[in-house]
């Protein structure tokens, strides 16, 4: 009945996690410490955290110059939007 609220909360929590992962990775880069693998950042985005990833990319300028990373992040976002458009048109 209120499934859309559950989905919205899941996206919010995943986005917070994605932002936190990227902020932590940015800090690690500045301090020359162990970095979070890009595939981990992409996995968090794929699990619904792509809005948080975009916020991190454009507010803290993390991985903003890495075109490959950006391309995959945009592809993940487009995939999510396409899935939701498909769900909306089928219901």
PyMOL Python script that loads the backbone (N, CA, C, O; Angstrom):
from pymol import cmd

cmd.read_pdbstr("""\
ATOM      1  N   UNK A   1       0.820  -1.186   0.000  1.00  0.00           N
ATOM      2  CA  UNK A   1       0.000   0.000   0.000  1.00  0.00           C
ATOM      3  C   UNK A   1       0.873   1.262   0.000  1.00  0.00           C
ATOM      4  O   UNK A   1       0.697   2.140  -0.844  1.00  0.00           O
ATOM      5  N   UNK A   2       1.793   1.346   0.929  1.00  0.00           N
ATOM      6  CA  UNK A   2       2.709   2.484   0.998  1.00  0.00           C
ATOM      7  C   UNK A   2       4.107   2.068   0.565  1.00  0.00           C
ATOM      8  O   UNK A   2       5.100   2.526   1.130  1.00  0.00           O
ATOM      9  N   UNK A   3       4.181   1.205  -0.429  1.00  0.00           N
ATOM     10  CA  UNK A   3       5.460   0.687  -0.899  1.00  0.00           C
ATOM     11  C   UNK A   3       6.385   1.798  -1.378  1.00  0.00           C
ATOM     12  O   UNK A   3       7.607   1.694  -1.266  1.00  0.00           O
ATOM     13  N   UNK A   4       5.794   2.862  -1.912  1.00  0.00           N
ATOM     14  CA  UNK A   4       6.624   3.958  -2.417  1.00  0.00           C
ATOM     15  C   UNK A   4       7.360   4.673  -1.299  1.00  0.00           C
ATOM     16  O   UNK A   4       8.442   5.215  -1.524  1.00  0.00           O
ATOM     17  N   UNK A   5       6.791   4.685  -0.092  1.00  0.00           N
ATOM     18  CA  UNK A   5       7.502   5.266   1.053  1.00  0.00           C
ATOM     19  C   UNK A   5       8.692   4.395   1.451  1.00  0.00           C
ATOM     20  O   UNK A   5       9.761   4.905   1.789  1.00  0.00           O
ATOM     21  N   UNK A   6       8.497   3.091   1.409  1.00  0.00           N
ATOM     22  CA  UNK A   6       9.593   2.166   1.717  1.00  0.00           C
ATOM     23  C   UNK A   6      10.718   2.349   0.701  1.00  0.00           C
ATOM     24  O   UNK A   6      11.892   2.382   1.068  1.00  0.00           O
ATOM     25  N   UNK A   7      10.355   2.468  -0.578  1.00  0.00           N
ATOM     26  CA  UNK A   7      11.356   2.666  -1.626  1.00  0.00           C
ATOM     27  C   UNK A   7      12.076   3.998  -1.426  1.00  0.00           C
ATOM     28  O   UNK A   7      13.298   4.069  -1.555  1.00  0.00           O
ATOM     29  N   UNK A   8      11.328   5.046  -1.115  1.00  0.00           N
ATOM     30  CA  UNK A   8      11.937   6.363  -0.907  1.00  0.00           C
ATOM     31  C   UNK A   8      12.900   6.342   0.278  1.00  0.00           C
ATOM     32  O   UNK A   8      13.984   6.921   0.205  1.00  0.00           O
ATOM     33  N   UNK A   9      12.516   5.688   1.353  1.00  0.00           N
ATOM     34  CA  UNK A   9      13.392   5.586   2.526  1.00  0.00           C
ATOM     35  C   UNK A   9      14.629   4.764   2.188  1.00  0.00           C
ATOM     36  O   UNK A   9      15.731   5.100   2.621  1.00  0.00           O
ATOM     37  N   UNK A  10      14.457   3.690   1.419  1.00  0.00           N
ATOM     38  CA  UNK A  10      15.602   2.864   1.014  1.00  0.00           C
ATOM     39  C   UNK A  10      16.579   3.673   0.164  1.00  0.00           C
ATOM     40  O   UNK A  10      17.792   3.589   0.354  1.00  0.00           O
ATOM     41  N   UNK A  11      16.046   4.459  -0.775  1.00  0.00           N
ATOM     42  CA  UNK A  11      16.916   5.310  -1.590  1.00  0.00           C
ATOM     43  C   UNK A  11      17.620   6.352  -0.731  1.00  0.00           C
ATOM     44  O   UNK A  11      18.801   6.630  -0.937  1.00  0.00           O
ATOM     45  N   UNK A  12      16.912   6.925   0.220  1.00  0.00           N
ATOM     46  CA  UNK A  12      17.515   7.925   1.101  1.00  0.00           C
ATOM     47  C   UNK A  12      18.661   7.317   1.911  1.00  0.00           C
ATOM     48  O   UNK A  12      19.742   7.899   1.991  1.00  0.00           O
ATOM     49  N   UNK A  13      18.429   6.157   2.505  1.00  0.00           N
ATOM     50  CA  UNK A  13      19.469   5.508   3.312  1.00  0.00           C
ATOM     51  C   UNK A  13      20.659   5.089   2.452  1.00  0.00           C
ATOM     52  O   UNK A  13      21.810   5.258   2.854  1.00  0.00           O
ATOM     53  N   UNK A  14      20.380   4.544   1.269  1.00  0.00           N
ATOM     54  CA  UNK A  14      21.470   4.158   0.365  1.00  0.00           C
ATOM     55  C   UNK A  14      22.251   5.383  -0.094  1.00  0.00           C
ATOM     56  O   UNK A  14      23.471   5.321  -0.250  1.00  0.00           O
ATOM     57  N   UNK A  15      21.551   6.498  -0.311  1.00  0.00           N
ATOM     58  CA  UNK A  15      22.226   7.725  -0.739  1.00  0.00           C
ATOM     59  C   UNK A  15      23.116   8.282   0.361  1.00  0.00           C
ATOM     60  O   UNK A  15      24.211   8.776   0.091  1.00  0.00           O
ATOM     61  N   UNK A  16      22.649   8.203   1.590  1.00  0.00           N
ATOM     62  CA  UNK A  16      23.470   8.646   2.722  1.00  0.00           C
ATOM     63  C   UNK A  16      24.729   7.776   2.816  1.00  0.00           C
ATOM     64  O   UNK A  16      25.827   8.286   3.039  1.00  0.00           O
ATOM     65  N   UNK A  17      24.562   6.465   2.643  1.00  0.00           N
ATOM     66  CA  UNK A  17      25.720   5.560   2.671  1.00  0.00           C
ATOM     67  C   UNK A  17      26.684   5.876   1.534  1.00  0.00           C
ATOM     68  O   UNK A  17      27.898   5.910   1.739  1.00  0.00           O
ATOM     69  N   UNK A  18      26.153   6.105   0.339  1.00  0.00           N
ATOM     70  CA  UNK A  18      27.006   6.402  -0.810  1.00  0.00           C
ATOM     71  C   UNK A  18      27.788   7.694  -0.579  1.00  0.00           C
ATOM     72  O   UNK A  18      28.986   7.760  -0.855  1.00  0.00           O
ATOM     73  N   UNK A  19      27.105   8.716  -0.073  1.00  0.00           N
ATOM     74  CA  UNK A  19      27.787   9.977   0.209  1.00  0.00           C
ATOM     75  C   UNK A  19      28.881   9.765   1.250  1.00  0.00           C
ATOM     76  O   UNK A  19      29.990  10.281   1.110  1.00  0.00           O
ATOM     77  N   UNK A  20      28.560   9.001   2.295  1.00  0.00           N
ATOM     78  CA  UNK A  20      29.542   8.742   3.358  1.00  0.00           C
ATOM     79  C   UNK A  20      30.757   7.980   2.814  1.00  0.00           C
ATOM     80  O   UNK A  20      31.895   8.309   3.148  1.00  0.00           O
ATOM     81  N   UNK A  21      30.517   6.969   1.981  1.00  0.00           N
ATOM     82  CA  UNK A  21      31.622   6.221   1.383  1.00  0.00           C
ATOM     83  C   UNK A  21      32.504   7.146   0.555  1.00  0.00           C
ATOM     84  O   UNK A  21      33.730   7.074   0.634  1.00  0.00           O
ATOM     85  N   UNK A  22      31.887   8.010  -0.234  1.00  0.00           N
ATOM     86  CA  UNK A  22      32.671   8.884  -1.109  1.00  0.00           C
ATOM     87  C   UNK A  22      33.396   9.961  -0.314  1.00  0.00           C
ATOM     88  O   UNK A  22      34.525  10.320  -0.649  1.00  0.00           O
ATOM     89  N   UNK A  23      32.763  10.479   0.731  1.00  0.00           N
ATOM     90  CA  UNK A  23      33.428  11.479   1.574  1.00  0.00           C
ATOM     91  C   UNK A  23      34.620  10.858   2.303  1.00  0.00           C
ATOM     92  O   UNK A  23      35.671  11.483   2.444  1.00  0.00           O
ATOM     93  N   UNK A  24      34.438   9.625   2.760  1.00  0.00           N
ATOM     94  CA  UNK A  24      35.530   8.928   3.444  1.00  0.00           C
ATOM     95  C   UNK A  24      36.678   8.657   2.466  1.00  0.00           C
ATOM     96  O   UNK A  24      37.850   8.784   2.822  1.00  0.00           O
ATOM     97  N   UNK A  25      36.330   8.285   1.236  1.00  0.00           N
ATOM     98  CA  UNK A  25      37.359   8.038   0.231  1.00  0.00           C
ATOM     99  C   UNK A  25      38.089   9.324  -0.138  1.00  0.00           C
ATOM    100  O   UNK A  25      39.301   9.312  -0.352  1.00  0.00           O
ATOM    101  N   UNK A  26      37.365  10.419  -0.213  1.00  0.00           N
ATOM    102  CA  UNK A  26      37.990  11.717  -0.506  1.00  0.00           C
ATOM    103  C   UNK A  26      38.989  12.078   0.597  1.00  0.00           C
ATOM    104  O   UNK A  26      40.099  12.526   0.311  1.00  0.00           O
ATOM    105  N   UNK A  27      38.598  11.883   1.841  1.00  0.00           N
ATOM    106  CA  UNK A  27      39.484  12.158   2.967  1.00  0.00           C
ATOM    107  C   UNK A  27      40.716  11.250   2.922  1.00  0.00           C
ATOM    108  O   UNK A  27      41.835  11.698   3.172  1.00  0.00           O
ATOM    109  N   UNK A  28      40.499   9.978   2.601  1.00  0.00           N
ATOM    110  CA  UNK A  28      41.622   9.043   2.509  1.00  0.00           C
ATOM    111  C   UNK A  28      42.585   9.458   1.396  1.00  0.00           C
ATOM    112  O   UNK A  28      43.800   9.318   1.537  1.00  0.00           O
ATOM    113  N   UNK A  29      42.042   9.965   0.297  1.00  0.00           N
ATOM    114  CA  UNK A  29      42.895  10.419  -0.805  1.00  0.00           C
ATOM    115  C   UNK A  29      43.760  11.596  -0.371  1.00  0.00           C
ATOM    116  O   UNK A  29      44.941  11.669  -0.711  1.00  0.00           O
ATOM    117  N   UNK A  30      43.171  12.503   0.371  1.00  0.00           N
ATOM    118  CA  UNK A  30      43.923  13.676   0.847  1.00  0.00           C
ATOM    119  C   UNK A  30      45.008  13.294   1.844  1.00  0.00           C
ATOM    120  O   UNK A  30      46.054  13.940   1.913  1.00  0.00           O
ATOM    121  N   UNK A  31      44.753  12.243   2.614  1.00  0.00           N
ATOM    122  CA  UNK A  31      45.701  11.830   3.648  1.00  0.00           C
ATOM    123  C   UNK A  31      46.612  10.687   3.193  1.00  0.00           C
ATOM    124  O   UNK A  31      47.375  10.141   3.990  1.00  0.00           O
ATOM    125  N   UNK A  32      46.528  10.331   1.910  1.00  0.00           N
ATOM    126  CA  UNK A  32      47.337   9.251   1.333  1.00  0.00           C
ATOM    127  C   UNK A  32      47.166   7.945   2.108  1.00  0.00           C
ATOM    128  O   UNK A  32      48.140   7.247   2.390  1.00  0.00           O
ATOM    129  N   UNK A  33      45.922   7.625   2.447  1.00  0.00           N
ATOM    130  CA  UNK A  33      45.604   6.374   3.142  1.00  0.00           C
ATOM    131  C   UNK A  33      44.922   5.413   2.180  1.00  0.00           C
ATOM    132  O   UNK A  33      44.723   5.725   1.005  1.00  0.00           O
ATOM    133  N   UNK A  34      44.562   4.226   2.702  1.00  0.00           N
ATOM    134  CA  UNK A  34      43.886   3.210   1.910  1.00  0.00           C
ATOM    135  C   UNK A  34      42.582   3.764   1.366  1.00  0.00           C
ATOM    136  O   UNK A  34      41.812   4.389   2.096  1.00  0.00           O
ATOM    137  N   UNK A  35      42.332   3.533   0.068  1.00  0.00           N
ATOM    138  CA  UNK A  35      41.165   4.055  -0.622  1.00  0.00           C
ATOM    139  C   UNK A  35      40.093   2.985  -0.779  1.00  0.00           C
ATOM    140  O   UNK A  35      40.386   1.790  -0.807  1.00  0.00           O
ATOM    141  N   UNK A  36      38.866   3.428  -0.878  1.00  0.00           N
ATOM    142  CA  UNK A  36      37.749   2.535  -1.166  1.00  0.00           C
ATOM    143  C   UNK A  36      37.789   2.193  -2.655  1.00  0.00           C
ATOM    144  O   UNK A  36      37.878   3.098  -3.484  1.00  0.00           O
ATOM    145  N   UNK A  37      37.725   0.916  -3.011  1.00  0.00           N
ATOM    146  CA  UNK A  37      37.740   0.555  -4.431  1.00  0.00           C
ATOM    147  C   UNK A  37      36.537   1.158  -5.179  1.00  0.00           C
ATOM    148  O   UNK A  37      35.437   1.262  -4.637  1.00  0.00           O
ATOM    149  N   UNK A  38      36.779   1.544  -6.423  1.00  0.00           N
ATOM    150  CA  UNK A  38      35.702   2.140  -7.217  1.00  0.00           C
ATOM    151  C   UNK A  38      34.532   1.183  -7.376  1.00  0.00           C
ATOM    152  O   UNK A  38      33.381   1.617  -7.401  1.00  0.00           O
ATOM    153  N   UNK A  39      34.806  -0.102  -7.483  1.00  0.00           N
ATOM    154  CA  UNK A  39      33.700  -1.060  -7.641  1.00  0.00           C
ATOM    155  C   UNK A  39      32.794  -1.060  -6.417  1.00  0.00           C
ATOM    156  O   UNK A  39      31.593  -1.301  -6.540  1.00  0.00           O
ATOM    157  N   UNK A  40      33.349  -0.795  -5.243  1.00  0.00           N
ATOM    158  CA  UNK A  40      32.526  -0.695  -4.034  1.00  0.00           C
ATOM    159  C   UNK A  40      31.639   0.543  -4.109  1.00  0.00           C
ATOM    160  O   UNK A  40      30.457   0.487  -3.770  1.00  0.00           O
ATOM    161  N   UNK A  41      32.210   1.655  -4.551  1.00  0.00           N
ATOM    162  CA  UNK A  41      31.421   2.877  -4.703  1.00  0.00           C
ATOM    163  C   UNK A  41      30.310   2.673  -5.727  1.00  0.00           C
ATOM    164  O   UNK A  41      29.192   3.153  -5.539  1.00  0.00           O
ATOM    165  N   UNK A  42      30.619   1.959  -6.812  1.00  0.00           N
ATOM    166  CA  UNK A  42      29.598   1.686  -7.828  1.00  0.00           C
ATOM    167  C   UNK A  42      28.533   0.735  -7.297  1.00  0.00           C
ATOM    168  O   UNK A  42      27.357   0.883  -7.628  1.00  0.00           O
ATOM    169  N   UNK A  43      28.918  -0.221  -6.493  1.00  0.00           N
ATOM    170  CA  UNK A  43      27.944  -1.154  -5.923  1.00  0.00           C
ATOM    171  C   UNK A  43      26.951  -0.419  -5.028  1.00  0.00           C
ATOM    172  O   UNK A  43      25.749  -0.674  -5.092  1.00  0.00           O
ATOM    173  N   UNK A  44      27.445   0.482  -4.206  1.00  0.00           N
ATOM    174  CA  UNK A  44      26.554   1.266  -3.346  1.00  0.00           C
ATOM    175  C   UNK A  44      25.614   2.113  -4.206  1.00  0.00           C
ATOM    176  O   UNK A  44      24.436   2.257  -3.878  1.00  0.00           O
ATOM    177  N   UNK A  45      26.124   2.666  -5.290  1.00  0.00           N
ATOM    178  CA  UNK A  45      25.278   3.426  -6.207  1.00  0.00           C
ATOM    179  C   UNK A  45      24.224   2.531  -6.839  1.00  0.00           C
ATOM    180  O   UNK A  45      23.056   2.907  -6.938  1.00  0.00           O
ATOM    181  N   UNK A  46      24.638   1.358  -7.262  1.00  0.00           N
ATOM    182  CA  UNK A  46      23.724   0.423  -7.902  1.00  0.00           C
ATOM    183  C   UNK A  46      22.617  -0.027  -6.948  1.00  0.00           C
ATOM    184  O   UNK A  46      21.492  -0.280  -7.378  1.00  0.00           O
ATOM    185  N   UNK A  47      22.930  -0.125  -5.679  1.00  0.00           N
ATOM    186  CA  UNK A  47      21.940  -0.541  -4.684  1.00  0.00           C
ATOM    187  C   UNK A  47      20.989   0.579  -4.291  1.00  0.00           C
ATOM    188  O   UNK A  47      20.205   0.429  -3.354  1.00  0.00           O
ATOM    189  N   UNK A  48      21.054   1.693  -4.997  1.00  0.00           N
ATOM    190  CA  UNK A  48      20.115   2.788  -4.763  1.00  0.00           C
ATOM    191  C   UNK A  48      20.750   4.070  -4.282  1.00  0.00           C
ATOM    192  O   UNK A  48      20.051   5.060  -4.068  1.00  0.00           O
ATOM    193  N   UNK A  49      22.043   4.078  -4.108  1.00  0.00           N
ATOM    194  CA  UNK A  49      22.707   5.263  -3.586  1.00  0.00           C
ATOM    195  C   UNK A  49      23.189   6.247  -4.629  1.00  0.00           C
ATOM    196  O   UNK A  49      23.954   7.158  -4.313  1.00  0.00           O
ATOM    197  N   UNK A  50      22.752   6.079  -5.873  1.00  0.00           N
ATOM    198  CA  UNK A  50      23.243   6.965  -6.930  1.00  0.00           C
ATOM    199  C   UNK A  50      22.927   8.441  -6.686  1.00  0.00           C
ATOM    200  O   UNK A  50      23.747   9.281  -7.056  1.00  0.00           O
ATOM    201  N   UNK A  51      21.785   8.814  -6.084  1.00  0.00           N
ATOM    202  CA  UNK A  51      21.605  10.254  -5.814  1.00  0.00           C
ATOM    203  C   UNK A  51      22.669  10.794  -4.855  1.00  0.00           C
ATOM    204  O   UNK A  51      23.180  11.896  -5.050  1.00  0.00           O
ATOM    205  N   UNK A  52      22.995  10.029  -3.835  1.00  0.00           N
ATOM    206  CA  UNK A  52      24.041  10.435  -2.895  1.00  0.00           C
ATOM    207  C   UNK A  52      25.406  10.519  -3.547  1.00  0.00           C
ATOM    208  O   UNK A  52      26.224  11.369  -3.196  1.00  0.00           O
ATOM    209  N   UNK A  53      25.645   9.630  -4.501  1.00  0.00           N
ATOM    210  CA  UNK A  53      26.907   9.686  -5.241  1.00  0.00           C
ATOM    211  C   UNK A  53      27.013  10.978  -6.038  1.00  0.00           C
ATOM    212  O   UNK A  53      28.066  11.616  -6.063  1.00  0.00           O
ATOM    213  N   UNK A  54      25.921  11.361  -6.688  1.00  0.00           N
ATOM    214  CA  UNK A  54      25.933  12.611  -7.447  1.00  0.00           C
ATOM    215  C   UNK A  54      26.125  13.821  -6.537  1.00  0.00           C
ATOM    216  O   UNK A  54      26.829  14.767  -6.892  1.00  0.00           O
ATOM    217  N   UNK A  55      25.502  13.787  -5.372  1.00  0.00           N
ATOM    218  CA  UNK A  55      25.683  14.890  -4.429  1.00  0.00           C
ATOM    219  C   UNK A  55      27.152  14.988  -4.024  1.00  0.00           C
ATOM    220  O   UNK A  55      27.711  16.082  -3.956  1.00  0.00           O
ATOM    221  N   UNK A  56      27.769  13.844  -3.757  1.00  0.00           N
ATOM    222  CA  UNK A  56      29.190  13.848  -3.383  1.00  0.00           C
ATOM    223  C   UNK A  56      30.075  14.315  -4.537  1.00  0.00           C
ATOM    224  O   UNK A  56      31.014  15.085  -4.335  1.00  0.00           O
ATOM    225  N   UNK A  57      29.772  13.851  -5.736  1.00  0.00           N
ATOM    226  CA  UNK A  57      30.585  14.229  -6.895  1.00  0.00           C
ATOM    227  C   UNK A  57      30.559  15.736  -7.088  1.00  0.00           C
ATOM    228  O   UNK A  57      31.590  16.352  -7.358  1.00  0.00           O
ATOM    229  N   UNK A  58      29.389  16.322  -6.951  1.00  0.00           N
ATOM    230  CA  UNK A  58      29.264  17.746  -7.284  1.00  0.00           C
ATOM    231  C   UNK A  58      29.357  18.702  -6.095  1.00  0.00           C
ATOM    232  O   UNK A  58      29.411  19.915  -6.298  1.00  0.00           O
ATOM    233  N   UNK A  59      29.378  18.192  -4.860  1.00  0.00           N
ATOM    234  CA  UNK A  59      29.559  19.093  -3.716  1.00  0.00           C
ATOM    235  C   UNK A  59      30.972  19.024  -3.150  1.00  0.00           C
ATOM    236  O   UNK A  59      31.551  20.050  -2.792  1.00  0.00           O
ATOM    237  N   UNK A  60      31.528  17.819  -3.071  1.00  0.00           N
ATOM    238  CA  UNK A  60      32.896  17.706  -2.543  1.00  0.00           C
ATOM    239  C   UNK A  60      33.902  17.414  -3.653  1.00  0.00           C
ATOM    240  O   UNK A  60      35.072  17.142  -3.385  1.00  0.00           O
ATOM    241  N   UNK A  61      33.439  17.471  -4.896  1.00  0.00           N
ATOM    242  CA  UNK A  61      34.290  17.277  -6.081  1.00  0.00           C
ATOM    243  C   UNK A  61      35.084  15.982  -6.020  1.00  0.00           C
ATOM    244  O   UNK A  61      36.278  15.956  -6.315  1.00  0.00           O
ATOM    245  N   UNK A  62      34.405  14.907  -5.632  1.00  0.00           N
ATOM    246  CA  UNK A  62      35.096  13.625  -5.550  1.00  0.00           C
ATOM    247  C   UNK A  62      34.916  12.843  -6.842  1.00  0.00           C
ATOM    248  O   UNK A  62      33.791  12.580  -7.269  1.00  0.00           O
ATOM    249  N   UNK A  63      36.026  12.476  -7.457  1.00  0.00           N
ATOM    250  CA  UNK A  63      36.077  11.699  -8.697  1.00  0.00           C
ATOM    251  C   UNK A  63      35.415  12.441  -9.854  1.00  0.00           C
ATOM    252  O   UNK A  63      34.923  11.822 -10.797  1.00  0.00           O
ATOM    253  N   UNK A  64      35.406  13.733  -9.779  1.00  0.00           N
ATOM    254  CA  UNK A  64      34.758  14.560 -10.794  1.00  0.00           C
ATOM    255  C   UNK A  64      35.514  14.555 -12.123  1.00  0.00           C
ATOM    256  O   UNK A  64      34.916  14.774 -13.177  1.00  0.00           O
ATOM    257  N   UNK A  65      36.795  14.311 -12.080  1.00  0.00           N
ATOM    258  CA  UNK A  65      37.617  14.318 -13.298  1.00  0.00           C
ATOM    259  C   UNK A  65      37.776  12.938 -13.918  1.00  0.00           C
ATOM    260  O   UNK A  65      38.308  12.815 -15.022  1.00  0.00           O
ATOM    261  N   UNK A  66      37.325  11.906 -13.231  1.00  0.00           N
ATOM    262  CA  UNK A  66      37.472  10.538 -13.736  1.00  0.00           C
ATOM    263  C   UNK A  66      36.276  10.200 -14.619  1.00  0.00           C
ATOM    264  O   UNK A  66      35.209   9.825 -14.132  1.00  0.00           O
ATOM    265  N   UNK A  67      36.476  10.338 -15.923  1.00  0.00           N
ATOM    266  CA  UNK A  67      35.377  10.165 -16.868  1.00  0.00           C
ATOM    267  C   UNK A  67      34.799   8.757 -16.847  1.00  0.00           C
ATOM    268  O   UNK A  67      33.588   8.588 -16.995  1.00  0.00           O
ATOM    269  N   UNK A  68      35.632   7.756 -16.669  1.00  0.00           N
ATOM    270  CA  UNK A  68      35.144   6.383 -16.592  1.00  0.00           C
ATOM    271  C   UNK A  68      34.226   6.183 -15.393  1.00  0.00           C
ATOM    272  O   UNK A  68      33.173   5.554 -15.501  1.00  0.00           O
ATOM    273  N   UNK A  69      34.633   6.721 -14.257  1.00  0.00           N
ATOM    274  CA  UNK A  69      33.812   6.625 -13.054  1.00  0.00           C
ATOM    275  C   UNK A  69      32.486   7.349 -13.253  1.00  0.00           C
ATOM    276  O   UNK A  69      31.428   6.827 -12.902  1.00  0.00           O
ATOM    277  N   UNK A  70      32.548   8.548 -13.814  1.00  0.00           N
ATOM    278  CA  UNK A  70      31.334   9.322 -14.061  1.00  0.00           C
ATOM    279  C   UNK A  70      30.405   8.606 -15.037  1.00  0.00           C
ATOM    280  O   UNK A  70      29.190   8.592 -14.838  1.00  0.00           O
ATOM    281  N   UNK A  71      30.963   8.016 -16.080  1.00  0.00           N
ATOM    282  CA  UNK A  71      30.148   7.317 -17.075  1.00  0.00           C
ATOM    283  C   UNK A  71      29.388   6.158 -16.447  1.00  0.00           C
ATOM    284  O   UNK A  71      28.209   5.954 -16.735  1.00  0.00           O
ATOM    285  N   UNK A  72      30.059   5.402 -15.594  1.00  0.00           N
ATOM    286  CA  UNK A  72      29.390   4.271 -14.939  1.00  0.00           C
ATOM    287  C   UNK A  72      28.334   4.775 -13.963  1.00  0.00           C
ATOM    288  O   UNK A  72      27.250   4.197 -13.876  1.00  0.00           O
ATOM    289  N   UNK A  73      28.631   5.831 -13.237  1.00  0.00           N
ATOM    290  CA  UNK A  73      27.661   6.393 -12.292  1.00  0.00           C
ATOM    291  C   UNK A  73      26.421   6.897 -13.030  1.00  0.00           C
ATOM    292  O   UNK A  73      25.296   6.658 -12.592  1.00  0.00           O
ATOM    293  N   UNK A  74      26.625   7.593 -14.146  1.00  0.00           N
ATOM    294  CA  UNK A  74      25.480   8.045 -14.948  1.00  0.00           C
ATOM    295  C   UNK A  74      24.701   6.860 -15.516  1.00  0.00           C
ATOM    296  O   UNK A  74      23.472   6.897 -15.557  1.00  0.00           O
ATOM    297  N   UNK A  75      25.396   5.814 -15.953  1.00  0.00           N
ATOM    298  CA  UNK A  75      24.723   4.626 -16.479  1.00  0.00           C
ATOM    299  C   UNK A  75      23.858   3.964 -15.406  1.00  0.00           C
ATOM    300  O   UNK A  75      22.751   3.504 -15.688  1.00  0.00           O
ATOM    301  N   UNK A  76      24.369   3.920 -14.182  1.00  0.00           N
ATOM    302  CA  UNK A  76      23.605   3.359 -13.064  1.00  0.00           C
ATOM    303  C   UNK A  76      22.345   4.193 -12.824  1.00  0.00           C
ATOM    304  O   UNK A  76      21.262   3.642 -12.628  1.00  0.00           O
ATOM    305  N   UNK A  77      22.486   5.512 -12.838  1.00  0.00           N
ATOM    306  CA  UNK A  77      21.333   6.390 -12.628  1.00  0.00           C
ATOM    307  C   UNK A  77      20.299   6.205 -13.741  1.00  0.00           C
ATOM    308  O   UNK A  77      19.099   6.131 -13.476  1.00  0.00           O
ATOM    309  N   UNK A  78      20.767   6.131 -14.975  1.00  0.00           N
ATOM    310  CA  UNK A  78      19.855   5.934 -16.105  1.00  0.00           C
ATOM    311  C   UNK A  78      19.151   4.595 -15.988  1.00  0.00           C
ATOM    312  O   UNK A  78      17.959   4.495 -16.279  1.00  0.00           O
ATOM    313  N   UNK A  79      19.867   3.569 -15.571  1.00  0.00           N
ATOM    314  CA  UNK A  79      19.263   2.257 -15.365  1.00  0.00           C
ATOM    315  C   UNK A  79      18.141   2.332 -14.342  1.00  0.00           C
ATOM    316  O   UNK A  79      17.059   1.790 -14.569  1.00  0.00           O
ATOM    317  N   UNK A  80      18.385   2.993 -13.224  1.00  0.00           N
ATOM    318  CA  UNK A  80      17.363   3.125 -12.186  1.00  0.00           C
ATOM    319  C   UNK A  80      16.140   3.870 -12.707  1.00  0.00           C
ATOM    320  O   UNK A  80      15.005   3.457 -12.467  1.00  0.00           O
ATOM    321  N   UNK A  81      16.372   4.956 -13.412  1.00  0.00           N
ATOM    322  CA  UNK A  81      15.249   5.731 -13.950  1.00  0.00           C
ATOM    323  C   UNK A  81      14.457   4.890 -14.948  1.00  0.00           C
ATOM    324  O   UNK A  81      13.226   4.907 -14.926  1.00  0.00           O
ATOM    325  N   UNK A  82      15.137   4.162 -15.812  1.00  0.00           N
ATOM    326  CA  UNK A  82      14.451   3.316 -16.796  1.00  0.00           C
ATOM    327  C   UNK A  82      13.613   2.228 -16.117  1.00  0.00           C
ATOM    328  O   UNK A  82      12.494   1.943 -16.543  1.00  0.00           O
ATOM    329  N   UNK A  83      14.154   1.634 -15.079  1.00  0.00           N
ATOM    330  CA  UNK A  83      13.401   0.606 -14.345  1.00  0.00           C
ATOM    331  C   UNK A  83      12.144   1.215 -13.736  1.00  0.00           C
ATOM    332  O   UNK A  83      11.073   0.614 -13.815  1.00  0.00           O
ATOM    333  N   UNK A  84      12.254   2.397 -13.129  1.00  0.00           N
ATOM    334  CA  UNK A  84      11.077   3.015 -12.516  1.00  0.00           C
ATOM    335  C   UNK A  84      10.069   3.492 -13.550  1.00  0.00           C
ATOM    336  O   UNK A  84       8.864   3.454 -13.302  1.00  0.00           O
ATOM    337  N   UNK A  85      10.543   3.936 -14.700  1.00  0.00           N
ATOM    338  CA  UNK A  85       9.616   4.305 -15.779  1.00  0.00           C
ATOM    339  C   UNK A  85       8.884   3.066 -16.263  1.00  0.00           C
ATOM    340  O   UNK A  85       7.678   3.116 -16.505  1.00  0.00           O
ATOM    341  N   UNK A  86       9.593   1.955 -16.407  1.00  0.00           N
ATOM    342  CA  UNK A  86       8.969   0.699 -16.830  1.00  0.00           C
ATOM    343  C   UNK A  86       7.932   0.236 -15.799  1.00  0.00           C
ATOM    344  O   UNK A  86       6.840  -0.198 -16.166  1.00  0.00           O
ATOM    345  N   UNK A  87       8.271   0.330 -14.536  1.00  0.00           N
ATOM    346  CA  UNK A  87       7.324  -0.070 -13.480  1.00  0.00           C
ATOM    347  C   UNK A  87       6.089   0.819 -13.529  1.00  0.00           C
ATOM    348  O   UNK A  87       4.964   0.336 -13.407  1.00  0.00           O
ATOM    349  N   UNK A  88       6.303   2.113 -13.706  1.00  0.00           N
ATOM    350  CA  UNK A  88       5.175   3.050 -13.740  1.00  0.00           C
ATOM    351  C   UNK A  88       4.267   2.813 -14.939  1.00  0.00           C
ATOM    352  O   UNK A  88       3.048   2.952 -14.833  1.00  0.00           O
ATOM    353  N   UNK A  89       4.849   2.458 -16.069  1.00  0.00           N
ATOM    354  CA  UNK A  89       4.019   2.250 -17.248  1.00  0.00           C
ATOM    355  C   UNK A  89       3.320   0.902 -17.241  1.00  0.00           C
ATOM    356  O   UNK A  89       2.293   0.741 -17.901  1.00  0.00           O
ATOM    357  N   UNK A  90       3.849  -0.063 -16.513  1.00  0.00           N
ATOM    358  CA  UNK A  90       3.224  -1.381 -16.447  1.00  0.00           C
ATOM    359  C   UNK A  90       2.119  -1.467 -15.402  1.00  0.00           C
ATOM    360  O   UNK A  90       1.307  -2.391 -15.434  1.00  0.00           O
ATOM    361  N   UNK A  91       2.083  -0.528 -14.491  1.00  0.00           N
ATOM    362  CA  UNK A  91       1.053  -0.583 -13.436  1.00  0.00           C
ATOM    363  C   UNK A  91      -0.113   0.304 -13.746  1.00  0.00           C
ATOM    364  O   UNK A  91      -1.061   0.373 -12.964  1.00  0.00           O
TER     365      UNK A  91
END
""", "prot")
cmd.dss("prot")
cmd.show_as("cartoon", "prot")
cmd.util.cbc("prot")
cmd.orient("prot")
